Structure formats: C-alpha cells, structure tokens
Amino acid sequence: MYRNREFRIFIGLQILIGCIAIGLSLLLPNFTSFIVIVLAVVMIVSFMVFTKKAVPSY
C-alpha cells in the first residue's frame, strides 16, 4: 500500500494539514473548535479528491 505514489502523497498531505491545524490551534486557542471543523471538512474533501483521482471511471 505504501508503494502507491498517490497514497504516499495523500498521507503526506494529511499529515501536513494536521500539523498546520495543530499549530493554528496553539496560536489561536479561542478558535480551536472552528479550526477542528475546518480541518474535518478539508480532510474529507482531500479524501474525496484523491479517491476520485485513484479510481478509474468506466
């Protein structure tokens, strides 16, 4: 599974998004709930984009 290039890019992107969200929540503690909601939406959208890209359409 880790040999797949798209999967490695997807995991790297998810880790990067998570690190950015952690950094923002530490810098802006009053907006942590908003950051978590945005993080969830961004991760779902990125999952959908990579799934659409990885699955061939017939």
Secondary structure, DSSP 4 states (H G I P E B T S, - for coil): -TT-HHHHHHHHHHHHHHHHHHHHHHH-GGGHHHHHHHHHHHHHHHHHHHHHHHSPP-
